[in-house]
Structures are given as structure tokens and as C-alpha cells.
């Protein structure tokens, strides 16, 4: 077994999984300049900024089973990384990637196919999809927390967990969200940015 990153001791993966993630990084470099999957400034350090940053979320759920839905998957983060890790570490986990942009959806399907990874791409707006009843819901760099909670209210199983990667303004976002929502919230400092966090949200109800 090989460590994905020494800062993720719980995620020992095979060489095959590392090869899949490396191929994803290669595809990102090839496609991003054409359809703006991620910012150009982060492409050079894409392994840490995107692969490892996304992989850390895989450690957060209580259980890795059922349905994992990634909202606004874009360049595949964290959803594609979750799907690749699940292939080895949680083979019973179903992963769905929601992305309304047709060009980005083509990239997501291409990446799934070329990495031989199971997953479904849903090309619709988050607000218009029938409720998905996800056991685990994730999003990265998609919207403010209040908006994400409205998405979670629609698509998350009542006893499920939402995992959101948030930047330096996470405290302000929580305070704003608490004006309209009640929820449990655990935070884990990001391993790639000391000012960022992974928020684990549950017990969500509208005020």
C-alpha cells in the first residue's frame, strides 16, 4: 500500500489508485485551459491544491456507504477524487456528480471513463433535480454556506451528512447561515490551507 499523502494516514491506497489520480491530474492540465476547470495559478501545484485537498474529505463521513452526491463538481473536485478513492476503499459507495455546465460534464464523463471509475454525471441545475436523498453530500468552491444548506435541505437524507470545504471566511459564513438554519457542525482544519476547513453538517432544519 502507498500513502496518497503523509498528511492523510487513513488513506493508504494501491498503486492502481494512485495511477488513476495521476491520470486525473494529467487530464486536468490538458482540459482546464480550454474550459476553465480550475484557475491557471493552481495548475502547477494541482496534486496538492486539488487532488489532496479533495481527498481529505473522504476521511470525514461516519460511514462510507450508500449514495454520495457531489454538487457543482466542475473539474471533479472533490467528486471525481471521491469516486476514484471509493473504487478501492468503499466499493459499495455510489457516487453521483451534479454539474449543469455541458462542457464540464463532458470532462467529468471522460475522466470517469479514462480512469475506469464508476460514477454517474447528472447534467442539471441543482435546484431543478428531484431530491436525491444522499447519504453524503459534498461541495467545494460552489456557493456560500447558506446557499449550500438550501441545497442540502433538498438533496440530503434527513440522517445524512453534508461535507463542505470552506475558505478563510468560514466563521462569517456559519454566522450568516445560523440566521436561517439550525444544524450541527464539526470542523476540521484543512491539511492544505491552515485558514480553511472541512465542515461536517448534520441535523439540518430551517428556522
N, C-alpha and C positions, 0 to 999 in steps of 0.2 A: 504494500500500500504506500501511497505517496501523499504527502500533505499538499493540499491546494495552496495553503499559505500558513506559515507558522503561527499566525495570529488566530487561526481557525482550527484549534486542536481537535475539535469534534468532527471535522470533515476530512477524514482520510479517504482518498479516492484512488481508483486504479489508474494506470497509465492510459487506458482507453478513454476514461472520463476526462483526464487532462488534455488528451488529444482533441476531444470534442470541443472543449472550452477554448483551446488554442485555435481551432478552426473557426470558431465563432469570432474570435478576436481578429483573425485574418479577413473574414467576411465583412466585419465592421469597418476595417480600414479601406476595403475595396468599395463598399457601398455608400459610406457616410458622406463623402464629398459630393455625391450625386443627389442624395435625397435628405441630407442633413439629419442623420440619425442621432448624432451626438455632436457637441461643439468641437471644432477643429483643434482647439487648445488642449483637449483631453485625449486626442487620438494616440499621441506618442506614448502616454502612460495608461493606455486603455486596460491593461491587465489589472492594475490596482484600482483605477478610477471607476471602472465599470464591472469587470468580472468579479474581483474580490469584494468590491463594495456591495454587489448584488448577492454574492454567495453568503455573506454574513447573515442575511435574513433567513436563510434555511435553518439556522440553529434556533430560531425563536419560537416556533409553534410548540404547543403542548404535545401534539401528536401530528405526525406527517402521514395522514391518510385522508381518504375522501376526495373532495374537489378543492383544488387551489385555483383561484381566479386572479389573474394579474390584469389590472386596469391601466389602459393607456400605455401598452407595452413598448411602443415606439421602436427603438433599436434593440429591444429584447431584454431590457433591464428593469426589474430583476427577473421577469418571467422566463426568458429563454435559459438563463443560468439555472433557475429553479428546475425547469424541465430536464435539463441535462443532468443535474445532480440527482434528481428523483429517479432517473433511469437506473442508477446504481444503488442509491441509498434508500429509496422509498418507491419501489416498483409498482405498488398498488395505488399510488397517488395519481389522480387525474389532473392534468394541467390545461387550463384554457387561457388564451391570451386575447384580450379585447383591445382592438386598435381600429379606429374609424378611418384612418388615412390609408387609401388603397395601395399606395406605393410602399409604405412601411409594412403593410400586411403581406405584400409580395416578398419583401425581405424576410419577414418572420417565417413564412412558409418555406422559403428557400433554405433558411438556416436550419429549420427542423429537419427538412429532407436531407440536407448535406451532412448533418451531424447524426443522422439516423436516430432522431429523438422523437418520442411520442408527444403529441400535443395538438390542440385544436386552436385555430385562429378565428375569432369572431369579428367580422368587419361591420360593426355597427356602432352608433353612438351609445355611450354608457347609459344615458338617461332613457334610451328607447328600447333597450333589450329587456325582454321579460325577466323577472327576478331569477337569478341563477342559484340562489341558496348555497353559496360557497361555504365550505368549512374553514377555509383560509382565504383571505383577500389581501392582495398586496398592491402597492403603487409606489413609484419613485419619480420625483420631479414632475408631478402631474398637476396638482392644484393645492390650494390652501387646505388646512385640516378641516375646516367647517364644510367645505365642498366634498372632501373625501368622506366625511361622516355621512353626508346625504347619500353618497353612492353606496356606502356600506349598509346604510339603513335599507336600501333597495335590494342589494345583492348578497348580503351576508346571512348565513344561517343564524338564527337567534342565539345559538350557543357557540357560534364560531368566533374566530379571532381575525382582526384586521392588523396587518403589519405595514407600517408606513415609514419610509426613510425620509427624514426631515433635516433641513439645514439649520443654520445658526439661529434662525428666528423661531425655533420650535416652541419656546416658552410663551411667546406672544400668540402663536397660533393656538396653543392649548387654551390660553385665557380667553381668546375670542370665541373658540368653539364651545366653551363652557357656558356661554350666554344662551345657547340654543340647544345644547345636548348634555345629557348625563352619560357618563361612560367610565369604565375602569381604564387605567392607563399605566403601563410599565414602560420604563425607558432603559435603553442600553446604549452606552456611548459608542458611536461608530468607530470601527477599527481603522478606517481610512481618513477620518477627519475628527479631531477631538472636539470640534464645535458642533458636530452633527450627531444625530441619534437615530435609533430604530425604535419606533413607538409600537407597542403591542396594545391594541384596543379591544375591549370587550364590554359586555353588559350595556349595550348602546340603547338609549331611549331618547326620544325627543322631549324637550322641556315644554 
